[in-house]
Amino acid sequence: MERSTLNLWVGIFVLLGFFSFLMLAFKVGNLNLSSNQDAYIVTAHFDNIGQLKERAPVRSAGVLVGRVKAIRFDSKQYNAEVKLAIDSQFKFPVDTSASILTSGILGEQYVSLDAGGDEKYLKAGDQIKLVQGAVVLEKLIGQFLYNKAQDTPSAKGATK
Amino acid sequence: MANLVSGIKIIGDRTLKIVERMGAVALFLFSTIVNSSVSFKRFSLTIREVYYAGVQSLIIILVSGLFVGMVLGLQGHETLQRYGSEDSVGVLVALSLVRELGPVVSALLFASRAGSAITAEIGLMKATEQLSAMEMMAVNPMSRVVAPRFWGGVISLPLLALLFSAMGIIGGYLIAVVLIGVDSGSFWSQMQSAVDFEHDIVNGIIKSIVFGVAISAIATFEGYEAPPTAEGVSGATTRTVVSSSLAVLALDLVLTAFMLKGWN
């Protein structure tokens, strides 16, 4: 095999490998060079985070505005402290509320931000005060049954 | 009683031989790395081996990647549509290719396509006393013959694994979007939100580098240690394919366990 043909083929091979790496990184994966660098972090305390995971999306009006950076248990307040990394091009008022919702019936859980009306904006390190934790299905069913039993006191007599 | 004792002795002997062989491969790998300065100073030697190991495996890797991706698209769609989530077929294809099938299947193909060729070549060089002739001329066969082939394999396999994954995703796209009619936008966007660069793609590349080191070390070792007969070379070629395939699958289990749990 001629030396230059060999070099040509190996060059083509390496370039093909490099292009497929770029395709995997940008088209298939979520590597985004601009978003990781300029994000600000705010915290929110939830009573229950359900199945929320790190790197879960943070959405506002359904649009991706950031990701969950870290989740830890706050041993002083006995609740979950969630750090949200929000892209710095999006500014939210200080009275924004955060809630944990589920996309679809079996989908992943995400943090939803609903903007308030305050004129001051959230800064890095601020805490979101208005929170709504994840809905636990068992508690919901328990509550429903409890309410149902309270609404119809005659049902007790009927079953006897 | 005597039968039982001799039976236990056979088991012990086999086990010790396997352990000895693993130790010999590890020592051989170490001495290959020590002797590999020539393959970087005269990089054309390594480029030649990248051609024979990597470029000549391109066709089999690209075609099988395409087929594997297409099968994943069909099977994934078939199962996911029961739960009404056939839009997630892109996630299934991409994650299974990038995390597992890309590195592992391309390593198995590479072991049988290029690993066996490396063993046969070095084994025949030894059988025809070319290696002894090199030693007579004060050329170290470890650095002139073994190290370039080793590094050629280590460079080629990660590139082949990336190409396999990329082709597989294209195959999945062709089946799911073009043939079945899953929405193209949700195919790519769900894939992008599920595949993480660091946790999925970089870990897949780390896997394929480890597999490349294992296959190249086993292939060069089996060739170098092959009995210098026709039978010996054929046996060594078979052992290369069998033991490097087993090594790839066992290493994959260990690496996956660590990657899913985190390294610490």
Chai-1 contact restraints between the chains, C-beta under 6 A:
chainA,res_idxA,chainB,res_idxB,connection_type,confidence,min_distance_angstrom,max_distance_angstrom,comment,restraint_id
A,L6,B,Y51,contact,1.0,0.0,6.0,A-B,restraint_1
A,W9,B,Y51,contact,1.0,0.0,6.0,A-B,restraint_2
A,W9,B,V55,contact,1.0,0.0,6.0,A-B,restraint_3
A,V10,B,I47,contact,1.0,0.0,6.0,A-B,restraint_4
A,V10,B,V50,contact,1.0,0.0,6.0,A-B,restraint_5
A,V10,B,Y51,contact,1.0,0.0,6.0,A-B,restraint_6
A,F13,B,G54,contact,1.0,0.0,6.0,A-B,restraint_7
A,F13,B,V55,contact,1.0,0.0,6.0,A-B,restraint_8
A,G17,B,L159,contact,1.0,0.0,6.0,A-B,restraint_9
A,G17,B,L162,contact,1.0,0.0,6.0,A-B,restraint_10
A,G17,B,L163,contact,1.0,0.0,6.0,A-B,restraint_11
A,S20,B,L162,contact,1.0,0.0,6.0,A-B,restraint_12
A,S20,B,L163,contact,1.0,0.0,6.0,A-B,restraint_13
A,S20,B,A166,contact,1.0,0.0,6.0,A-B,restraint_14
A,F21,B,L162,contact,1.0,0.0,6.0,A-B,restraint_15
A,M23,B,A166,contact,1.0,0.0,6.0,A-B,restraint_16
A,L24,B,I201,contact,1.0,0.0,6.0,A-B,restraint_17
A,A25,B,F197,contact,1.0,0.0,6.0,A-B,restraint_18
A,V28,B,A94,contact,1.0,0.0,6.0,A-B,restraint_19
A,V28,B,I169,contact,1.0,0.0,6.0,A-B,restraint_20
A,V28,B,M191,contact,1.0,0.0,6.0,A-B,restraint_21
A,V28,B,V195,contact,1.0,0.0,6.0,A-B,restraint_22
A,G29,B,V195,contact,1.0,0.0,6.0,A-B,restraint_23
A,G29,B,F197,contact,1.0,0.0,6.0,A-B,restraint_24
A,G29,B,I201,contact,1.0,0.0,6.0,A-B,restraint_25
A,N30,B,Q192,contact,1.0,0.0,6.0,A-B,restraint_26
A,L31,B,F197,contact,1.0,0.0,6.0,A-B,restraint_27
